[in-house]
């Protein structure tokens, strides 16, 4: 069975905020001596995610 994929659409400001939050979480986990590799994988996925332009229509 395949894993379910989830797509998130966000603007550049939200993407930057997400990256800063993930790096801060990673630093906290390192200070606590806990496992942080999964957060590192998420950072890698966000940085390498394709950027897709979407036209938004206001109703």
N, C-alpha and C positions, 0 to 999 in steps of 0.2 A: 504494500500500500504506500502510495506517495505521501509526502508531507504536504500539508496545506500551506499554500503561499498567501501571504498578506501583502497588499500594496498600500503604501502610505504616500499621499500627495501632500507636499509641504513647500512653502516658499523658502527662499534663501535664508531669511531671518530665523525661521523655525528650525531649519537644518543646522544652522550655526549654534542655536541654543541647545539642540539635541546633542551635538558633538561636545560642547562644553560640559554638559551635564554628565555624559558618559565618561569623559576624561576625569571629572571630579569624583565620580563613583569609583573609577579604577584606582585613583590615588588613595581614596579612603580604604578600599579593600586591601591595598598593598600595606598601608600603615597598620591595619588590623592583623596582617599576616594571613589573610584569607585568600582563597582561590579567585583569580581575576581574569583568567584566560577567556572566559565566555564574554566578558565585557570587551575585551580586546578584539574578539571576532566581530562583535556588533559595530565597533568603531570602524573596523576594516570594511564591513558591508556598507555602512552609511557613506563613507568616503568614496568608495568605488561604485556606488549606485548610479545608474544612468540618469541623466537629467532630461526630463521630458516636458516640453512646453504644452500647456493645456489652456485652451481658451475658456474663460469663465464668463457666462452671460448672467447678468443681474436681471431679475424679473421684477 
